[in-house]
Amino acid sequence: MKPPNVLATRHYASRVAWLLLACTLFVFPSLSYAAAGPLDLTLSLTGISSVVIFVLAYALVMTEELLHMRKSKPVLVAAGLIWALVAWVYVQAGMPEEAQTAFRETLLEYAELLLFLLVAMTYINAMEERRVFDALRSWLVRKGFSYRSLFWITGVMAFGISAIANNMTTAMLMCAVVLKVAEGDKKFIGLCCVNVVVASNAGGAFSPFGDITTLMVWQAGQVPFEGFFALLVPAVVNFMVPAVIMNFFIVNRQPASLKENVWLKRGARRIIVLFLITVAISVLCHSILYLPPAMGMMFGLGLLQFFGYYLRRSLPRSLERKRERYSRRGDWKKLEQLGSVVPFDIFSRIARSEWDTLLFFYGVVMCVGGLGFMGYLSLLSETLYGSWNPVWANVVLGLISAVVDNIPVMFAVLSMAPDMTEGNWLLITLTAGVGGSLLSMGSAAGVALMGQARGIYTFAVHLRWMPAILLGYAASIVTHLWINASMF
């Protein structure tokens, strides 16, 4: 047994290390499904070096716009270095199988997420190629809505669509509509972009498929599929409060009517139906068969591949029938469009997935998988959820997601696996999902729109409305604590 003064010194050193390293993990949280290993490396040179490597990698990620370097590159290198350090220590300790098992467990969790997202992205890209989103934009443009109507329509649609589609894709679609209709009115476009970002993030918070954070909570088994819908009303409140405030600052006028006719490509509606069927199969796989949702999504990808095969084989007959029909009508414009028809290629849709984002997730997951295996996340969990009330911890983590992407924030909580009620798991799902709306760089939707509406929707424009968004953030939390009090 060690002397008391040695124990006290080590305890003090542990606390000092925690003060330094907790700041790092608190500001740069991430995922680690691997539990802490048998060796405590938190005070070792290997552990400190790994934290430094991760912080440097994340610093490069945050300067992506400045350096024009894809965010996946630094975290991929960091992941390799961290796990190499972990493996070396365990090899020297005569326990190589421990590190190997931990790496494989973390990799398995990432693989399930990868396959799920890959299928979802493929379906979205397929619908985009079949001009589903172009047709939606065309319909909105032709209607000639007033500015105030356009503000609410794009906001409500962003809220609704993001419940089943990627919030970044949804936000970019609505932004394209606003840019098309309100061309030249920078103040209105900036206001609409803020509204769309808030709506997209709020809409994804109450659906297991609305955001990667909700998907991760569902896949981790912390909340059942139907449990997320308890967040519908708080999510609506989060969107409505700032929207109502911004509504009073809209100079309402009628934009010029634009003519734009878009025809859906063959098979577009059936691909939408297949996507809904795929989502339903994924839910049933998880809730009835207790299999990972990724299995159902991959089954759905197979259905899409079969349908793509049918579209390719039947294309010549379809073109011939359409040529005859359009010739009888004298519709020369559609006849001309038939000349540019190309066969549907499912693998080109897969290739267009956000591979940089998917590889970035791998790097982040594996980096803190190694840090968690060293014991750092156990320290963070003990201090944050051991000393604080879970409600306040979840609220603060939501605020942190305005600075750091909400995905690493949620990954960190899942890594800690604190003993919380379903109400608190829903609370962190809500706060991590909508907390990113506080700043333009707090979510993928905001970052995407800063590029799409460059010079119009900026960090400063979004920051101007932060008090209203913060009020909506607080109101949504109070609403959840009130209407879902029985879950706590």
C-alpha positions as a Python dict, from the first residue, in 0.01 Angstrom:
ca = {
    (1, 'M'): (0, 0, 0),
    (2, 'K'): (132, 343, -101),
    (3, 'P'): (206, 601, 172),
    (4, 'P'): (-64, 867, 223),
    (5, 'N'): (155, 1148, 92),
    (6, 'V'): (217, 957, -232),
    (7, 'L'): (-156, 893, -274),
    (8, 'A'): (-231, 1258, -205),
    (9, 'T'): (33, 1371, -455),
    (10, 'R'): (-104, 1138, -721),
    (11, 'H'): (-459, 1251, -648),
    (12, 'Y'): (-351, 1614, -683),
    (13, 'A'): (-165, 1537, -1006),
    (14, 'S'): (-474, 1364, -1140),
    (15, 'R'): (-683, 1673, -1066),
    (16, 'V'): (-430, 1903, -1232),
    (17, 'A'): (-424, 1681, -1539),
    (18, 'W'): (-802, 1683, -1540),
    (19, 'L'): (-814, 2065, -1536),
    (20, 'L'): (-589, 2070, -1842),
    (21, 'L'): (-732, 1779, -2034),
    (22, 'A'): (-1098, 1832, -1950),
    (23, 'C'): (-1078, 2169, -2122),
    (24, 'T'): (-954, 1993, -2433),
    (25, 'L'): (-1218, 1721, -2428),
    (26, 'F'): (-1490, 1962, -2320),
    (27, 'V'): (-1425, 2201, -2608),
    (28, 'F'): (-1341, 1924, -2854),
    (29, 'P'): (-1566, 1633, -2751),
    (30, 'S'): (-1603, 1327, -2971),
    (31, 'L'): (-1703, 963, -2988),
    (32, 'S'): (-1551, 658, -2829),
    (33, 'Y'): (-1755, 345, -2796),
    (34, 'A'): (-1453, 162, -2658),
    (35, 'A'): (-1452, 153, -2280),
    (36, 'A'): (-1148, 261, -2079),
    (37, 'G'): (-874, -1, -2104),
    (38, 'P'): (-700, -185, -1821),
    (39, 'L'): (-409, 61, -1830),
    (40, 'D'): (-466, 418, -1710),
    (41, 'L'): (-267, 633, -1953),
    (42, 'T'): (-418, 970, -1863),
    (43, 'L'): (-97, 1093, -1694),
    (44, 'S'): (148, 918, -1925),
    (45, 'L'): (355, 1075, -2202),
    (46, 'T'): (160, 860, -2450),
    (47, 'G'): (-171, 999, -2328),
    (48, 'I'): (-62, 1363, -2325),
    (49, 'S'): (92, 1323, -2672),
    (50, 'S'): (-232, 1173, -2804),
    (51, 'V'): (-438, 1463, -2670),
    (52, 'V'): (-198, 1713, -2831),
    (53, 'I'): (-221, 1527, -3164),
    (54, 'F'): (-600, 1535, -3151),
    (55, 'V'): (-616, 1904, -3060),
    (56, 'L'): (-379, 1995, -3343),
    (57, 'A'): (-582, 1788, -3589),
    (58, 'Y'): (-906, 1951, -3479),
    (59, 'A'): (-744, 2295, -3504),
    (60, 'L'): (-667, 2219, -3870),
    (61, 'V'): (-1027, 2108, -3920),
    (62, 'M'): (-1157, 2438, -3784),
    (63, 'T'): (-937, 2632, -4029),
    (64, 'E'): (-1068, 2438, -4330),
    (65, 'E'): (-1204, 2752, -4500),
    (66, 'L'): (-872, 2935, -4451),
    (67, 'L'): (-636, 2656, -4554),
    (68, 'H'): (-866, 2504, -4820),
    (69, 'M'): (-772, 2159, -4690),
    (70, 'R'): (-1044, 1899, -4654),
    (71, 'K'): (-1133, 1829, -4292),
    (72, 'S'): (-1088, 1452, -4322),
    (73, 'K'): (-712, 1469, -4381),
    (74, 'P'): (-584, 1578, -4038),
    (75, 'V'): (-818, 1354, -3837),
    (76, 'L'): (-733, 1048, -4047),
    (77, 'V'): (-362, 1100, -3974),
    (78, 'A'): (-433, 1172, -3607),
    (79, 'A'): (-641, 854, -3572),
    (80, 'G'): (-356, 644, -3709),
    (81, 'L'): (-101, 805, -3479),
    (82, 'I'): (-315, 777, -3166),
    (83, 'W'): (-397, 410, -3213),
    (84, 'A'): (-35, 334, -3304),
    (85, 'L'): (69, 486, -2969),
    (86, 'V'): (-200, 290, -2785),
    (87, 'A'): (-101, -36, -2953),
    (88, 'W'): (270, 20, -2880),
    (89, 'V'): (206, 68, -2508),
    (90, 'Y'): (-9, -245, -2488),
    (91, 'V'): (243, -449, -2687),
    (92, 'Q'): (513, -344, -2442),
    (93, 'A'): (280, -445, -2155),
    (94, 'G'): (223, -787, -2311),
    (95, 'M'): (-148, -722, -2382),
    (96, 'P'): (-171, -659, -2760),
    (97, 'E'): (-513, -827, -2785),
    (98, 'E'): (-668, -562, -2555),
    (99, 'A'): (-591, -275, -2793),
    (100, 'Q'): (-689, -486, -3092),
    (101, 'T'): (-1031, -567, -2946),
    (102, 'A'): (-1096, -203, -2850),
    (103, 'F'): (-1007, -83, -3200),
    (104, 'R'): (-1238, -338, -3362),
    (105, 'E'): (-1530, -246, -3135),
    (106, 'T'): (-1496, 122, -3221),
    (107, 'L'): (-1455, 42, -3590),
    (108, 'L'): (-1773, -172, -3585),
    (109, 'E'): (-1979, 115, -3446),
    (110, 'Y'): (-1844, 346, -3715),
    (111, 'A'): (-1912, 89, -3988),
    (112, 'E'): (-2281, 73, -3892),
    (113, 'L'): (-2308, 450, -3911),
    (114, 'L'): (-2116, 460, -4240),
    (115, 'L'): (-2344, 211, -4414),
    (116, 'F'): (-2658, 385, -4288),
    (117, 'L'): (-2543, 729, -4402),
    (118, 'L'): (-2412, 598, -4733),
    (119, 'V'): (-2754, 459, -4827),
    (120, 'A'): (-2936, 774, -4713),
    (121, 'M'): (-2698, 995, -4915),
    (122, 'T'): (-2738, 770, -5219),
    (123, 'Y'): (-3117, 801, -5209),
    (124, 'I'): (-3096, 1180, -5169),
    (125, 'N'): (-2853, 1203, -5462),
    (126, 'A'): (-3077, 978, -5671),
    (127, 'M'): (-3378, 1202, -5603),
    (128, 'E'): (-3167, 1505, -5690),
    (129, 'E'): (-3059, 1343, -6019),
    (130, 'R'): (-3423, 1265, -6100),
    (131, 'R'): (-3491, 1640, -6043),
    (132, 'V'): (-3722, 1599, -5743),
    (133, 'F'): (-3571, 1899, -5564),
    (134, 'D'): (-3560, 2108, -5883),
    (135, 'A'): (-3930, 2046, -5936),
    (136, 'L'): (-4005, 2156, -5580),
    (137, 'R'): (-3808, 2474, -5626),
    (138, 'S'): (-3979, 2541, -5960),
    (139, 'W'): (-4322, 2508, -5803),
    (140, 'L'): (-4239, 2757, -5529),
    (141, 'V'): (-4091, 3006, -5776),
    (142, 'R'): (-4391, 2992, -6013),
    (143, 'K'): (-4640, 3067, -5736),
    (144, 'G'): (-4508, 3419, -5685),
    (145, 'F'): (-4550, 3429, -5307),
    (146, 'S'): (-4494, 3751, -5111),
    (147, 'Y'): (-4174, 3793, -4912),
    (148, 'R'): (-4348, 3717, -4584),
    (149, 'S'): (-4513, 3407, -4731),
    (150, 'L'): (-4182, 3294, -4878),
    (151, 'F'): (-4015, 3340, -4538),
    (152, 'W'): (-4267, 3113, -4369),
    (153, 'I'): (-4299, 2860, -4651),
    (154, 'T'): (-3923, 2801, -4676),
    (155, 'G'): (-3897, 2782, -4297),
    (156, 'V'): (-4183, 2536, -4254),
    (157, 'M'): (-4063, 2322, -4546),
    (158, 'A'): (-3709, 2319, -4408),
    (159, 'F'): (-3848, 2207, -4072),
    (160, 'G'): (-4057, 1930, -4229),
    (161, 'I'): (-3813, 1799, -4488),
    (162, 'S'): (-3517, 1790, -4249),
    (163, 'A'): (-3707, 1536, -4037),
    (164, 'I'): (-3639, 1275, -4307),
    (165, 'A'): (-3356, 1424, -4513),
    (166, 'N'): (-3013, 1567, -4442),
    (167, 'N'): (-3046, 1914, -4286),
    (168, 'M'): (-2763, 2049, -4501),
    (169, 'T'): (-2934, 1935, -4824),
    (170, 'T'): (-3266, 2075, -4702),
    (171, 'A'): (-3115, 2412, -4611),
    (172, 'M'): (-2938, 2443, -4946),
    (173, 'L'): (-3259, 2364, -5132),
    (174, 'M'): (-3454, 2633, -4948),
    (175, 'C'): (-3168, 2880, -4988),
    (176, 'A'): (-3172, 2819, -5363),
    (177, 'V'): (-3541, 2911, -5369),
    (178, 'V'): (-3483, 3234, -5175),
    (179, 'L'): (-3187, 3335, -5392),
    (180, 'K'): (-3393, 3272, -5704),
    (181, 'V'): (-3703, 3462, -5597),
    (182, 'A'): (-3556, 3751, -5394),
    (183, 'E'): (-3251, 3818, -5609),
    (184, 'G'): (-3083, 4144, -5507),
    (185, 'D'): (-3255, 4190, -5171),
    (186, 'K'): (-2961, 4101, -4948),
    (187, 'K'): (-3134, 4188, -4621),
    (188, 'F'): (-3428, 3958, -4689),
    (189, 'I'): (-3207, 3676, -4820),
    (190, 'G'): (-2990, 3695, -4507),
    (191, 'L'): (-3298, 3687, -4284),
    (192, 'C'): (-3440, 3386, -4468),
    (193, 'C'): (-3109, 3202, -4446),
    (194, 'V'): (-3102, 3246, -4067),
    (195, 'N'): (-3460, 3118, -4050),
    (196, 'V'): (-3381, 2819, -4272),
    (197, 'V'): (-3078, 2719, -4062),
    (198, 'V'): (-3281, 2733, -3740),
    (199, 'A'): (-3572, 2544, -3898),
    (200, 'S'): (-3349, 2273, -4049),
    (201, 'N'): (-3173, 2204, -3719),
    (202, 'A'): (-3499, 2207, -3522),
    (203, 'G'): (-3674, 1978, -3770),
    (204, 'G'): (-3400, 1719, -3741),
    (205, 'A'): (-3417, 1708, -3361),
    (206, 'F'): (-3741, 1511, -3322),
    (207, 'S'): (-3681, 1240, -3582),
    (208, 'P'): (-3439, 945, -3564),
    (209, 'F'): (-3353, 1017, -3928),
    (210, 'G'): (-3348, 1395, -3904),
    (211, 'D'): (-2989, 1434, -3787),
    (212, 'I'): (-2682, 1221, -3733),
    (213, 'T'): (-2703, 1299, -3360),
    (214, 'T'): (-3055, 1155, -3330),
    (215, 'L'): (-2950, 859, -3541),
    (216, 'M'): (-2662, 786, -3306),
    (217, 'V'): (-2883, 805, -2996),
    (218, 'W'): (-3132, 567, -3160),
    (219, 'Q'): (-2865, 323, -3275),
    (220, 'A'): (-2711, 327, -2927),
    (221, 'G'): (-3049, 214, -2789),
    (222, 'Q'): (-3085, 505, -2546),
    (223, 'V'): (-3423, 615, -2688),
    (224, 'P'): (-3672, 396, -2882),
    (225, 'F'): (-3779, 501, -3232),
    (226, 'E'): (-4117, 638, -3124),
    (227, 'G'): (-3963, 814, -2822),
    (228, 'F'): (-3808, 1090, -3034),
    (229, 'F'): (-4149, 1226, -3133),
    (230, 'A'): (-4187, 1357, -2776),
    (231, 'L'): (-3953, 1634, -2895),
    (232, 'L'): (-4188, 1751, -3172),
    (233, 'V'): (-4350, 2031, -2971),
    (234, 'P'): (-4019, 2156, -2819),
    (235, 'A'): (-3867, 2153, -3170),
    (236, 'V'): (-4160, 2355, -3307),
    (237, 'V'): (-4115, 2606, -3024),
    (238, 'N'): (-3743, 2630, -3101),
    (239, 'F'): (-3824, 2719, -3463),
    (240, 'M'): (-4128, 2940, -3402),
    (241, 'V'): (-3994, 3176, -3134),
    (242, 'P'): (-3713, 3333, -3342),
    (243, 'A'): (-3922, 3309, -3662),
    (244, 'V'): (-4205, 3513, -3509),
    (245, 'I'): (-3955, 3775, -3392),
    (246, 'M'): (-3785, 3794, -3733),
    (247, 'N'): (-4123, 3811, -3905),
    (248, 'F'): (-4174, 4168, -3775),
    (249, 'F'): (-3857, 4283, -3952),
    (250, 'I'): (-3964, 4170, -4300),
    (251, 'V'): (-4046, 4443, -4552),
    (252, 'N'): (-4336, 4265, -4717),
    (253, 'R'): (-4359, 4307, -5093),
    (254, 'Q'): (-4428, 4097, -5398),
    (255, 'P'): (-4125, 3962, -5586),
    (256, 'A'): (-4122, 3949, -5963),
    (257, 'S'): (-4288, 3634, -6099),
    (258, 'L'): (-4045, 3392, -6264),
    (259, 'K'): (-4120, 3126, -6522),
    (260, 'E'): (-3942, 2795, -6469),
    (261, 'N'): (-4091, 2461, -6566),
    (262, 'V'): (-3916, 2147, -6446),
    (263, 'W'): (-4022, 1794, -6540),
    (264, 'L'): (-3943, 1503, -6316),
    (265, 'K'): (-3726, 1236, -6473),
    (266, 'R'): (-3864, 888, -6519),
    (267, 'G'): (-3883, 690, -6195),
    (268, 'A'): (-3856, 990, -5962),
    (269, 'R'): (-4179, 922, -5773),
    (270, 'R'): (-4100, 551, -5741),
    (271, 'I'): (-3757, 632, -5594),
    (272, 'I'): (-3929, 849, -5330),
    (273, 'V'): (-4156, 555, -5246),
    (274, 'L'): (-3857, 319, -5230),
    (275, 'F'): (-3683, 556, -4990),
    (276, 'L'): (-3986, 559, -4759),
    (277, 'I'): (-4002, 178, -4776),
    (278, 'T'): (-3631, 157, -4695),
    (279, 'V'): (-3676, 379, -4389),
    (280, 'A'): (-3970, 167, -4273),
    (281, 'I'): (-3769, -156, -4316),
    (282, 'S'): (-3481, -6, -4120),
    (283, 'V'): (-3714, 84, -3833),
    (284, 'L'): (-3870, -264, -3829),
    (285, 'C'): (-3526, -430, -3833),
    (286, 'H'): (-3424, -238, -3524),
    (287, 'S'): (-3750, -249, -3328),
    (288, 'I'): (-3870, -604, -3406),
    (289, 'L'): (-3565, -806, -3509),
    (290, 'Y'): (-3318, -617, -3286),
    (291, 'L'): (-3076, -587, -3577),
    (292, 'P'): (-2875, -271, -3657),
    (293, 'P'): (-3073, -20, -3870),
    (294, 'A'): (-2789, -32, -4122),
    (295, 'M'): (-2907, -379, -4229),
    (296, 'G'): (-3246, -245, -4335),
    (297, 'M'): (-3084, 47, -4516),
    (298, 'M'): (-2852, -183, -4711),
    (299, 'F'): (-3152, -396, -4806),
    (300, 'G'): (-3313, -78, -4936),
    (301, 'L'): (-3000, 0, -5136),
    (302, 'G'): (-3040, -337, -5303),
    (303, 'L'): (-3398, -245, -5396),
    (304, 'L'): (-3275, 82, -5547),
    (305, 'Q'): (-3011, -107, -5747),
    (306, 'F'): (-3274, -342, -5888),
    (307, 'F'): (-3493, -45, -5980),
    (308, 'G'): (-3194, 127, -6141),
    (309, 'Y'): (-3135, -189, -6347),
    (310, 'Y'): (-3499, -179, -6460),
    (311, 'L'): (-3470, 188, -6559),
    (312, 'R'): (-3161, 120, -6768),
    (313, 'R'): (-3302, -184, -6949),
    (314, 'S'): (-3638, -26, -7021),
    (315, 'L'): (-3502, 317, -7123),
    (316, 'P'): (-3501, 256, -7504),
    (317, 'R'): (-3867, 145, -7502),
    (318, 'S'): (-3964, 436, -7280),
    (319, 'L'): (-3790, 689, -7506),
    (320, 'E'): (-3957, 545, -7813),
    (321, 'R'): (-4306, 571, -7659),
    (322, 'K'): (-4240, 929, -7548),
    (323, 'R'): (-4111, 1030, -7893),
    (324, 'E'): (-4429, 902, -8052),
    (325, 'R'): (-4651, 1074, -7794),
    (326, 'Y'): (-4471, 1411, -7812),
    (327, 'S'): (-4463, 1397, -8193),
    (328, 'R'): (-4840, 1354, -8208),
    (329, 'R'): (-4881, 1650, -7971),
    (330, 'G'): (-4626, 1862, -8153),
    (331, 'D'): (-4438, 1922, -7827),
    (332, 'W'): (-4099, 1998, -7982),
    (333, 'K'): (-3949, 2126, -7658),
    (334, 'K'): (-3995, 1793, -7481),
    (335, 'L'): (-3873, 1608, -7790),
    (336, 'E'): (-3554, 1812, -7775),
    (337, 'Q'): (-3510, 1727, -7407),
    (338, 'L'): (-3530, 1355, -7483),
    (339, 'G'): (-3203, 1387, -7671),
    (340, 'S'): (-3018, 1468, -7349),
    (341, 'V'): (-3156, 1175, -7145),
    (342, 'V'): (-2886, 954, -6995),
    (343, 'P'): (-2937, 615, -6825),
    (344, 'F'): (-2973, 608, -6448),
    (345, 'D'): (-2647, 495, -6284),
    (346, 'I'): (-2676, 393, -5918),
    (347, 'F'): (-2301, 380, -5867),
    (348, 'S'): (-2259, 739, -5981),
    (349, 'R'): (-2509, 833, -5708),
    (350, 'I'): (-2300, 645, -5451),
    (351, 'A'): (-1984, 816, -5576),
    (352, 'R'): (-2144, 1157, -5517),
    (353, 'S'): (-2188, 1091, -5145),
    (354, 'E'): (-2011, 1326, -4906),
    (355, 'W'): (-1702, 1109, -4873),
    (356, 'D'): (-1500, 1379, -4704),
    (357, 'T'): (-1767, 1399, -4432),
    (358, 'L'): (-1782, 1020, -4395),
    (359, 'L'): (-1405, 993, -4365),
    (360, 'F'): (-1402, 1283, -4120),
    (361, 'F'): (-1644, 1087, -3901),
    (362, 'Y'): (-1408, 790, -3915),
    (363, 'G'): (-1116, 1004, -3801),
    (364, 'V'): (-1309, 1166, -3517),
    (365, 'V'): (-1459, 836, -3400),
    (366, 'M'): (-1127, 657, -3398),
    (367, 'C'): (-930, 947, -3246),
    (368, 'V'): (-1138, 971, -2934),
    (369, 'G'): (-1191, 597, -2940),
    (370, 'G'): (-822, 588, -2855),
    (371, 'L'): (-852, 871, -2601),
    (372, 'G'): (-1145, 696, -2436),
    (373, 'F'): (-949, 371, -2418),
    (374, 'M'): (-673, 562, -2240),
    (375, 'G'): (-921, 672, -1973),
    (376, 'Y'): (-985, 1039, -2049),
    (377, 'L'): (-1359, 1009, -2110),
    (378, 'S'): (-1403, 829, -1780),
    (379, 'L'): (-1256, 1137, -1610),
    (380, 'L'): (-1485, 1366, -1807),
    (381, 'S'): (-1792, 1157, -1733),
    (382, 'E'): (-1714, 1141, -1362),
    (383, 'T'): (-1672, 1518, -1334),
    (384, 'L'): (-1949, 1638, -1566),
    (385, 'Y'): (-2230, 1394, -1495),
    (386, 'G'): (-2106, 1294, -1150),
    (387, 'S'): (-2090, 1644, -1002),
    (388, 'W'): (-2353, 1829, -1208),
    (389, 'N'): (-2725, 1786, -1242),
    (390, 'P'): (-2776, 1605, -1578),
    (391, 'V'): (-3023, 1872, -1691),
    (392, 'W'): (-2767, 2152, -1654),
    (393, 'A'): (-2492, 1938, -1806),
    (394, 'N'): (-2708, 1872, -2112),
    (395, 'V'): (-2802, 2240, -2147),
    (396, 'V'): (-2437, 2348, -2133),
    (397, 'L'): (-2333, 2083, -2385),
    (398, 'G'): (-2599, 2220, -2619),
    (399, 'L'): (-2446, 2565, -2592),
    (400, 'I'): (-2103, 2416, -2664),
    (401, 'S'): (-2244, 2267, -2986),
    (402, 'A'): (-2275, 2624, -3117),
    (403, 'V'): (-1894, 2636, -3129),
    (404, 'V'): (-1813, 2271, -3187),
    (405, 'D'): (-2013, 2059, -3431),
    (406, 'N'): (-2308, 1888, -3260),
    (407, 'I'): (-2200, 1545, -3382),
    (408, 'P'): (-1882, 1530, -3169),
    (409, 'V'): (-2082, 1666, -2874),
    (410, 'M'): (-2338, 1386, -2899),
    (411, 'F'): (-2064, 1131, -2961),
    (412, 'A'): (-1895, 1237, -2639),
    (413, 'V'): (-2211, 1188, -2434),
    (414, 'L'): (-2270, 845, -2587),
    (415, 'S'): (-1910, 759, -2508),
    (416, 'M'): (-1955, 854, -2143),
    (417, 'A'): (-2287, 661, -2128),
    (418, 'P'): (-2406, 845, -1813),
    (419, 'D'): (-2692, 692, -1616),
    (420, 'M'): (-2975, 923, -1727),
    (421, 'T'): (-3352, 899, -1762),
    (422, 'E'): (-3514, 892, -2107),
    (423, 'G'): (-3617, 1253, -2054),
    (424, 'N'): (-3254, 1358, -2011),
    (425, 'W'): (-3144, 1158, -2316),
    (426, 'L'): (-3411, 1340, -2513),
    (427, 'L'): (-3291, 1669, -2364),
    (428, 'I'): (-2932, 1622, -2482),
    (429, 'T'): (-3070, 1514, -2821),
    (430, 'L'): (-3267, 1839, -2838),
    (431, 'T'): (-2993, 2071, -2710),
    (432, 'A'): (-2716, 1920, -2922),
    (433, 'G'): (-2942, 1934, -3227),
    (434, 'V'): (-3065, 2293, -3196),
    (435, 'G'): (-2771, 2445, -3007),
    (436, 'G'): (-2578, 2465, -3333),
    (437, 'S'): (-2827, 2724, -3458),
    (438, 'L'): (-2686, 2989, -3223),
    (439, 'L'): (-2394, 3057, -3458),
    (440, 'S'): (-2366, 3024, -3835),
    (441, 'M'): (-2068, 2789, -3798),
    (442, 'G'): (-2241, 2575, -3535),
    (443, 'S'): (-2404, 2339, -3785),
    (444, 'A'): (-2344, 2191, -4129),
    (445, 'A'): (-2650, 2378, -4260),
    (446, 'G'): (-2508, 2715, -4155),
    (447, 'V'): (-2164, 2645, -4299),
    (448, 'A'): (-2319, 2531, -4629),
    (449, 'L'): (-2534, 2844, -4664),
    (450, 'M'): (-2240, 3075, -4594),
    (451, 'G'): (-2084, 2927, -4904),
    (452, 'Q'): (-2403, 2921, -5110),
    (453, 'A'): (-2504, 3280, -5026),
    (454, 'R'): (-2150, 3411, -4997),
    (455, 'G'): (-2131, 3773, -4893),
    (456, 'I'): (-2504, 3785, -4811),
    (457, 'Y'): (-2548, 3531, -4534),
    (458, 'T'): (-2246, 3580, -4310),
    (459, 'F'): (-2133, 3511, -3955),
    (460, 'A'): (-2222, 3870, -3858),
    (461, 'V'): (-2569, 3850, -4013),
    (462, 'H'): (-2648, 3536, -3815),
    (463, 'L'): (-2493, 3675, -3496),
    (464, 'R'): (-2733, 3970, -3511),
    (465, 'W'): (-3024, 3732, -3448),
    (466, 'M'): (-2855, 3520, -3181),
    (467, 'P'): (-3059, 3673, -2892),
    (468, 'A'): (-3383, 3564, -3064),
    (469, 'I'): (-3241, 3218, -3137),
    (470, 'L'): (-3117, 3187, -2778),
    (471, 'L'): (-3466, 3274, -2656),
    (472, 'G'): (-3604, 2992, -2873),
    (473, 'Y'): (-3336, 2757, -2737),
    (474, 'A'): (-3437, 2833, -2378),
    (475, 'A'): (-3810, 2813, -2460),
    (476, 'S'): (-3770, 2469, -2622),
    (477, 'I'): (-3589, 2337, -2312),
    (478, 'V'): (-3857, 2471, -2078),
    (479, 'T'): (-4126, 2321, -2303),
    (480, 'H'): (-3958, 1979, -2295),
    (481, 'L'): (-3915, 1987, -1917),
    (482, 'W'): (-4282, 2080, -1884),
    (483, 'I'): (-4468, 1854, -2128),
    (484, 'N'): (-4234, 1553, -2084),
    (485, 'A'): (-4191, 1585, -1708),
    (486, 'S'): (-4301, 1224, -1656),
    (487, 'M'): (-3991, 1101, -1842),
    (488, 'F'): (-3746, 1251, -1592),
}
